[in-house]
Amino acid sequence: MHLPDGSLSIPVWASADALALGALTWASSKASKKLTDRQVPLMGVLGAFVFAAQMVNFPIPGGTSGHLIGAVLLTVILGPGVSSVVMFCVFLVQALLFQDGGITALGANFINMGLMGTILGWVIFRSISGKSTGLRMYIAIFLAAWCSVELGSLLTGLELWMSGTAPLVPVVVAMGSVHALIGIGEGLISIAAVRFLYAARPELLEGRR
C-alpha cells in the first residue's frame, strides 16, 4: 500500500499531510507524557523489528504477496501514542532512504498503514479484549490487525479515486480483495509476536494498562 510520489493529486496528498501532522502532534504529546525509561529502548527494538519485517514478503493466492505492517503489534505493546510515533519514523526512513513510498504521499501512507493500526486498531482491540490475557485477547489482536489492513487498503483506493488515478469500483475491489488475504497474515503474525512477548515478558504489555 506504499503510495509513490505522483499517485495522488495535490489536494489529496496535501490534505492527508495536514491530517497526519495533526495526528503526529497529538501522538507525540501523548508519548512524551506516558513514555517511561523502560519503553525508550523498547521503541527502538520494536521499530527496528517492524522495519525489518516489512522487508519480508509472504506469498498469497493470485500471484501477489504481502508483508507485515506491524501497527497493531506495536499499539498492543506500547499504546496508541508511542506506537504512532514509531510507525511514522519507520515510514519516514523508508521514504528517505529506500524510496519505499513517496515524500509527498508520506502523510497518506502514515494514515493508511500507520494510524489505521495504532489508533483504529487500538480501539478495536480494547473494545473486544477488555482486560483478558487469554483467547479473547488474541482474537481481538487478529480482528484489529485484519480490520486495520483491510480498511487501510480501502482508504488507499479511495485516495487514488479522488486523485483521478483509478476508477472507484475496480480499485476498491482490487485493493479490498487482495488485502483481505494479506490481513489474515497480518493477524496471525501479530498474534505470534505478542504471544511470544507475553510469555517471555508479560510486563511489556504496557499499552493495555
Secondary structure as UniProt FT lines:
FT   TURN            5..6
FT   HELIX           10..34
FT   TURN            37..38
FT   HELIX           39..53
FT   TURN            54..55
FT   STRAND          57..60
FT   TURN            61..63
FT   STRAND          64..67
FT   HELIX           71..78
FT   HELIX           80..98
FT   TURN            104..105
FT   HELIX           106..109
FT   HELIX           110..120
FT   HELIX           121..129
FT   TURN            130..131
FT   HELIX           135..162
FT   TURN            163..164
FT   HELIX           168..200
FT   HELIX           202..204
FT   HELIX           206..208
//
